[in-house]
Amino acid sequence: MATRSRSTFQKRQKEMKRQEKQRMKADRRAQRNLAKRAENEARSDIATPSAELDPQIDGSGFSEADPAAESSALPGPSTDR
């Protein structure tokens, strides 16, 4: 009789250890994903110019009072036909 309870206890310990190992793996995966995201964001911040450096990115380089200046600054065929 004693062996039955011991094997059940061992199974329970083994299952708990398995679950803990799965949690640890999930934590490591989450950390790795966060590190990748941070690295990609850092790369994209370096690779793309910011709106502070180039006023035409957000359109603040044009005055709202003169819409002709905005259309003349855009490349492409003119509409003066």
Secondary structure per residue as TSV (DSSP state, phi and psi in degrees):
chain	resnum	aa	ss	phi	psi
A	1	M	-	360.0	-36.7
A	2	A	H	-65.0	-31.3
A	3	T	H	-69.2	-30.9
A	4	R	H	-64.8	-46.1
A	5	S	H	-69.5	-34.0
A	6	R	H	-66.4	-43.2
A	7	S	H	-65.4	-37.5
A	8	T	H	-64.1	-42.7
A	9	F	H	-63.7	-41.4
A	10	Q	H	-64.9	-40.1
A	11	K	H	-62.3	-41.6
A	12	R	H	-63.5	-42.7
A	13	Q	H	-63.8	-42.0
A	14	K	H	-63.2	-42.9
A	15	E	H	-64.2	-41.7
A	16	M	H	-64.1	-39.6
A	17	K	H	-65.1	-40.4
A	18	R	H	-62.5	-44.5
A	19	Q	H	-63.6	-40.6
A	20	E	H	-63.9	-40.5
A	21	K	H	-63.3	-40.7
A	22	Q	H	-63.4	-40.3
A	23	R	H	-63.0	-41.4
A	24	M	H	-64.2	-42.4
A	25	K	H	-63.9	-40.8
A	26	A	H	-64.1	-39.7
A	27	D	H	-63.5	-43.4
A	28	R	H	-63.7	-41.3
A	29	R	H	-62.0	-42.8
A	30	A	H	-64.6	-41.9
A	31	Q	H	-62.6	-42.0
A	32	R	H	-64.0	-41.3
A	33	N	H	-65.5	-40.4
A	34	L	H	-63.5	-40.7
A	35	A	H	-64.9	-40.6
A	36	K	H	-64.0	-43.9
A	37	R	H	-61.3	-44.0
A	38	A	H	-63.6	-39.7
A	39	E	H	-65.7	-43.3
A	40	N	H	-65.3	-39.3
A	41	E	H	-64.9	-39.5
A	42	A	H	-65.1	-40.2
A	43	R	H	-65.1	-43.7
A	44	S	H	-68.8	-32.0
A	45	D	H	-66.3	-36.2
A	46	I	H	-76.3	-39.5
A	47	A	H	-75.7	-32.3
A	48	T	S	-100.2	137.8
A	49	P	-	-72.1	148.2
A	50	S	-	-90.3	159.7
A	51	A	T	-67.2	-23.9
A	52	E	T	-67.9	-32.6
A	53	L	T	-84.2	-31.6
A	54	D	-	-123.1	104.6
A	55	P	T	-67.3	-17.7
A	56	Q	T	-77.7	-14.7
A	57	I	T	-64.5	-45.8
A	58	D	T	-99.0	3.4
A	59	G	T	82.7	3.3
A	60	S	T	-77.8	-5.2
A	61	G	T	-77.1	-12.7
A	62	F	S	-105.4	146.5
A	63	S	-	-85.6	143.8
A	64	E	T	-74.5	-20.2
A	65	A	T	-76.3	-21.0
A	66	D	-	-122.1	83.2
A	67	P	H	-68.0	-20.4
A	68	A	H	-67.5	-32.9
A	69	A	H	-64.8	-37.3
A	70	E	H	-67.3	-44.8
A	71	S	H	-72.1	-30.5
A	72	S	H	-75.8	-21.6
A	73	A	H	-82.3	-16.7
A	74	L	S	-79.5	137.9
A	75	P	-	-74.1	155.9
A	76	G	S	129.5	-179.6
A	77	P	-	-69.1	146.6
A	78	S	-	-78.6	157.1
A	79	T	-	-106.3	22.1
A	80	D	-	-90.9	48.4
A	81	R	-	-87.2	360.0
